Amino acid sequence: MGFDIAVMQAFNGVSLFSILLLMAIGLAIVFGLMGVINMAHGELMALGAYMTYLAALAFEHWAPNWMGVYLFVAIPFAFCVTFAFGYLLERGFIRFFYNRPLDTLLATWGLSLILQQTYRSIFGAQEVSVPLPVWLAGAWEPAEGIQLPINRIFILGLTAAVAVGVYMLLYRTRWGMKVRAVTQNRAIAGAVGIDTNRVDALTFALGSGLAGIAGCVFTMIGSTNPGTGQLYIVDSFIVVVFGGVQSLVGTALSALTIAQGQTWLEFLVSGSMAKATILLLVILVLYFRPNGLFAVRSRN
């Protein structure tokens, strides 16, 4: 295998890592704080993708000359819509299932089916796609024989910006301190005056908003259909559990490990064998470290 092929394979792994990380960060925040197994997280990603599609249609109709920058409107639009939907979802549905993990799993799985059917009724069963801005087309060629797609480089930059933003929000703000306090000890956090219900709602909304950004990113590399979210939801859960459900650093390292492993295995064997091998390795690791590779202590 040549050096150019190795570089492009590694880059493909990093590209997959960026999408897994965007999906898994939202799951890790929600699962780590509230213990909610949200099987509808993939449908929130699909919602972000469809909002990107609507934003593209709006620009095509009312501002065709500005199509080159529509993504800079679509990304915050997808985040805001999924954030608001996540907030309403937590207040009107999720909060009734706290401390009932099996019921939460079944309820959110049912919700995912409802959302898929809703998307199918509104947007149709066929796949929809959005136009890629001209400045994201083509590839960067740092050396002869090595071509790195510009749209994937943009995705990596966006993922890095989102990850840094989430880190700053959770570890450098007063609200983030409240989130970490509730995560470590909910009873004591409530006793000292923290509104744990509000923290839960905003945290779930944040996780939903991050899924919306992941959906927006997905439109840059593929088309969207009502079942789009199911493509990544299982892998995202594996990333969260493998890295440790309350460790953002563990989630990032887990996403990178799984993405690179799956990409290289798909290059060497078939795609189904690659996924099966990764799953087997994850099971073996969790057998010896049930709390994940980078689990942190918590007192609930």
C-alpha angles and dihedrals in degrees: 000000000000127000092248092055091048092052093049092047090052089048091051088053091052089049091054088045091058094057094042090050094051090050096041097047091063091046093047093052094049096040093044095049104035105015089235115157098209108195089175093065090101090055089054087056089051089050089056090049092051091048088054088051091052091048090052091050091050092052092046090053103038106019111023092157090062097052089113091070102034091110091065087061096037095055097057090037092055090046094049095047095048091042091054092044091049091051092051090044092054094045096046104032122002098053091065091064102052115136089017103094097171092048089048092052093050094043095050091044088055089046090053090055091049092050092048090053090046091054089047091053095047104036101021131243094276122095119261127201137192127224116258113233113250093243090059094052123099130023140276114239109202091172138007111288094013116105121176116189111240093218090059091048087054090050090053091051092048091049091051091050092049092047092051090046092052091047092051091046094051100038106028105041136070092240090053089053089055091050092051091046092053090046093053098042120356096184095052092043090055091045092058092053106270112144097231093183092058091045089052093050096047093044093052089047090051091051089049091049091052089052087053090055089049088054091051090051091049091060089064092063105028147009124270130237134163091271097048094110092059090066093073108019096089093045090048092054090049090052092051096047094042093052098040123273096246100040119090091185089051090050091053094047091044091051091050093048095048094043094050093043093050093046094051093043091051088053092052101036138008123300094248092050090049092054092045092050093049091049091050092050091049091051091051092050093047090050089064096032107030093177093055133258096288104026118158128211119260135179114211 
